[in-house]
Amino acid sequence: MTRRATVLDAVEPEPTVQMPPAMMEELQLSSGDYVDVSSRRGHLRLKARSDAAVQQGMVFIPFCYAEAAANLLTNDALDPFGKIAEVKFCAVKLSNPQLSTT
């Protein structure tokens, strides 16, 4: 529903992955560079954004982009009591595609 809000879509028209500045430095990334984000369940290539509010060792990917569905990376297992999917967190691997040797 967030994506249907024209004001929000104008402010943030494409998906990003937000990460702490030290992590971006470690991966040799600048804001706007692409970064590969993968888990055991999927892979996304997103533009990186430096965000000092994100804890070191963590990243944040908004869930509102169909073209970069963060839920494809997460676990779809259900909580046994609330029947809520575990789509809020998962382990991911980050890599800088500009440094790849493929």
Secondary structure as the mmCIF struct_conf table of DSSP 4:
data_model
#
loop_
_struct_conf.conf_type_id
_struct_conf.id
_struct_conf.beg_label_comp_id
_struct_conf.beg_label_asym_id
_struct_conf.beg_label_seq_id
_struct_conf.end_label_comp_id
_struct_conf.end_label_asym_id
_struct_conf.end_label_seq_id
HELX_RH_3T_P HELX_RH_3T_P1 THR A 2 ARG A 4
HELX_RH_AL_P HELX_RH_AL_P1 THR A 6 VAL A 11
BEND BEND1 GLU A 12 GLU A 12
BEND BEND2 GLU A 14 GLU A 14
STRN STRN1 THR A 16 MET A 19
HELX_RH_AL_P HELX_RH_AL_P2 PRO A 21 GLU A 26
TURN_TY1_P TURN_TY1_P1 LEU A 27 GLN A 28
TURN_TY1_P TURN_TY1_P2 SER A 31 GLY A 32
STRN STRN2 TYR A 34 SER A 38
BEND BEND3 ARG A 40 ARG A 41
STRN STRN3 HIS A 43 SER A 50
TURN_TY1_P TURN_TY1_P3 ALA A 52 ALA A 53
BEND BEND4 VAL A 54 VAL A 54
HELX_LH_PP_P HELX_LH_PP_P1 GLN A 55 GLN A 55
TURN_TY1_P TURN_TY1_P4 GLN A 56 GLY A 57
STRN STRN4 PHE A 60 PHE A 60
BEND BEND5 PHE A 63 PHE A 63
HELX_RH_3T_P HELX_RH_3T_P2 ALA A 66 ALA A 68
HELX_RH_3T_P HELX_RH_3T_P3 ALA A 70 LEU A 72
TURN_TY1_P TURN_TY1_P5 LEU A 73 LEU A 73
BEND BEND6 THR A 74 THR A 74
HELX_LH_PP_P HELX_LH_PP_P2 ALA A 77 ALA A 77
STRN STRN5 LEU A 78 LEU A 78
HELX_LH_PP_P HELX_LH_PP_P3 ASP A 79 ASP A 79
TURN_TY1_P TURN_TY1_P6 PRO A 80 GLY A 82
STRN STRN6 ALA A 85 ALA A 85
BEND BEND7 LYS A 88 LYS A 88
STRN STRN7 LYS A 93 SER A 95
HELX_RH_3T_P HELX_RH_3T_P4 PRO A 97 LEU A 99
#
